[in-house]
Amino acid sequence: MKITMAHGSGGKTSAELMRSIFGKHFKNSVLDKMEDAAVLELNGKVAFSTDSFVVTPVIFKGGDIGKLSICGTVNDLLMMGAEPKYITCGFILEEGLDIDVLERIVASMAAQAAAAGVMIVAGDTKVVEGSGGLYINTSGIGLIPRDRDVSAANCGSGDKILLSGNLGDHHACILSARMEIENNIASDCGCLSDITDALFTEGIQVKTMRDVTRGGLGTILNEIADASGHGIRLFEEAIPMNEEVRGFADILGLDPLYMGNEGKMIAIVPGDQAQQALELMRRTEHGKNAAMIGEVTDGKGAAIATRLGGSRVLDVLYGEGLPRIC
């Protein structure tokens, strides 16, 4: 068996690789939880995360690989209830990369880090043969207040699922650029601290959070269902989506539930706090199109109630999806 592009999709094939190779040899009580960031005890609770970015093209409508690398790592820390503090960055540069492009991307990283309130404190650069490409690895550390416990294991029957906004923007943007299709679709790439700050400041009991990236909403909700031992029920008619993205997805036969995003998150909260949490989300820049899209049940797995009144199983992404989306 050989590695295929499907192993980087964030879907079922990726999960099998994680379990059969990395999970098998790196197994420990921290890693086994398979959360967005590791929660460690180092004179207090600390979240630590790492990610690599290989998106093509490296500059796209609404962002670039530099902005994406900062937002991606910051968001992973935020999803564990952490307050992001420090980031490291490693660059792999291919021979032939334009220096002006590199500087634009580095400047973008610096601006996004400043906006997110994190410091870039260490880094590394390697140059390899190639055709002008660029790859970035970032790692981040954040501090988790003692009163916060954010984990999929906390979810219970009756909890509500909130989605911060329209699905599929980043996926549609990247695919449009590769296919040279002219439209107004821009990536949703952004840091989600305005949403998490709003929820925690107002005392919302956030059970778990996830940013909706590779593999899409369907895959992430299946992961939460497995980790919590509960069922997930979505309501198709409640899921928000930009009409231009919806039309783009329909033409190409894409399912929005498996399209990648880089500035969207879900929060699962107690049913009696759901409306307040939704209103808080909608007051923020990144949550203005937020919606209540589902609930946690006593069942198993994930399902979706369709617009026609039926129900279907919501599985994880299987196959490649869109490679090199982040």
Buried (B, 14 or more C-beta within 10 A) or exposed (E): EEEEEBBBBBBBBBBEBBEEEEBEEEEEEEEEEEBBBBBEEEEEBBBBBBBBBBBBEBBBBBBBBBBBBBBBBBBBBBBBBBBBBBBBBBBBBBEEBEEEBBEBBBEBBEEBBEBBEBEBEEBEEEEEEBEEBBBBBBBBBBBBEEEBBBBBBBBBEBBBBBBBBBBBBBBBBBBBBEEEEEEEBBBBBBBBBBBBBBBBEEEBBBBBBBBBBBBBBBBBBBBBBBBBEBBBBBBBEEBBBBEBBBBBBEEEEBEBBBBBBBBBBBBBBBEEBBEBBBEBBBEBEBBEBBBBBBBBBEEEBBBBBEEEEEEEEBBBBBEBBBBBBB
